[in-house]
Each structure stands twice: as C-alpha cells, then as structure tokens.
Amino acid sequence: MHSLSRSDRSPLHRRAERPRVVRFATAFDLAVGFVALLTVGLAVSPALADWSEDFDGAFDQAWTFVALDDVGDPPSTGFSTFSRIEAGVDDHLRIAHSTTAFADGGGGATDGFGFVSELFFDVAMSAELNAAPADGQQSVLGVLARGSLLSGTAYVAGVSFADDLFVIARNDNTVDFLVPLATDPGLGLDPNANYVVLFWLDGASLNAALVDAATSEVLSNLSATDFNYASGVSGVLVQTAYDVFDVPVGPIVGTFDNVRAVPEPRFAIGLAAACAGFAGSVRARRRGWI
C-alpha cells in the first residue's frame, strides 16, 4: 500500500488497478518474428499459451471488459463501449464510456479495461496505443500485466498524455492511486500520434520501451525492480484525465491495436531488435502496403 498526499496525485496516479477486466526494440517483425520465436516450449505453469489480437475481423480471443467509476464501482450513468472498429486496412479496439465520472464515485467511468484470462508468471507484452487518434484519448493509455481479478493488483506500462510521460507503475488495490516505479517525463507526446509500448516482466525485473509508430524511433526505455506480484492476466487500459482538484474532466476513450502477450520474456533477448520491424509493419498496413 502506498500513500500520496492529495496534492501529489496527478492524473498519472489514478487507478490502473482494476484488472477485473481487460513495441520496445529495434529489427525484425514483432508481429511475426517475436511471437514465432517464443511459440515453442513455453508451457510453463501458470502460463497456458501466448495470445495475440489484431482486431481484424472477429475477436480472436475471449476478452473480458469492464468500466469502473472513481471508487471502483460500475458507472451509474451513461453506457460503455467495448468494440472492434472497422477502419479500412487495419481495424482496432475502442474502449469508451459516454458520460464523465464524478470525483469520489458516481456518474460515468474513470477507467476501462480489457483482458484475456490467460495467466502468466513472466510475460512480454506489446500493443499499439492511440490507434485511432481522431477518436480521442484520455490521460493514461497502457498495457497491464500480472493482473489479479480478486485483489485489483497489476503492473502497468503506458503513456500519460496529461503528464507527458512514459511510466512503469504498480497498482495495489481498487481504491488507491498508481505507484510509479519508473518514469520518463517531457517526451513531447502527441495526442494525434500512434505509439507502441513493449512491456516485459521477468521475475522482479520490469522493463518497458516506447516507440513512435510512425517513425520507429525508440523514444524511451525504462527499467524497474519489483516483485510484489508474481502472476496474473494481461490486457489494456484507459484512464481518465483529471484536473488539479482530482475531478475527472471528460468521458474516457482509448483505442488499441495489435495486442500480444507471450510467456517467458527471457527467451526474447532479440526483443531489442523487434520494435522497428513491428512499427514498420503497422505503418505499412495503415498505408496499404501489406
């Protein structure tokens, strides 16, 4: 359990906790090479299998989605959207809620999650964040790993547009704020741009990288050490933006694409070579090259 004074709580620190719900590197295609590299010999309990979702056509995975208000209860107003959006050459996932949440509970949603119920000890995750920038986004978009459906715990790697930073964080329950473990501020994050996040957890070692999906430039690398949570589910999340008084400023909306979770990241030493190829693949699909 952490404690932050209310004045210290920026939008970044809002709950990524509620995993009752649901591109680092640099030179071969993550979507093919990375997953294929790790497909053989990875049946290590409790991991059941690696999974991937590109949202093209029907859902490939059995996703669970949830939206919650500022105190972790279901929203009392509006409606939630968890849908696959058809967008020409590259469809994507949209998580949104129609109304704004009230501070300290009630109203709309402050958090939306999606997860696949595969359990992992060690895992490497990747996802495209802000896949449809014109659809809007809220403060925090990210991936979660080692999430617990019962305790609301998880590790998170993502971007905070409100705080202009990339972060690895820990969430300890469904009430308190995120606990930042490593941050990289002042990146000049563009709400009109796509980003790729790669997050891999190997024992107590937590590593993440942020890549500009348009240029394949690695914008940030983060590392942290923490072993409060050993296993759990993987997924994606969107969290609301807050004003200086911790009041939600608008309805949540976030878009995601090409989400993957692969067990045993120690086999992915080549991950450092994956990002440019993956981001390039995303660009090529969006431009209709492949």
Helices and strands as residue ranges (DSSP letters): G 6-8, G 11-13, I 30-34, H 35-37, E 51-53, E 63-68, E 80-85, E 92-97, E 111-120, E 123-129, G 133-135, E 140-147, E 154-160, E 165-171, E 179-185, E 195-202, E 205-212, E 218-225, E 232-239, E 253-263, G 265-267, G 269-273, H 275-286
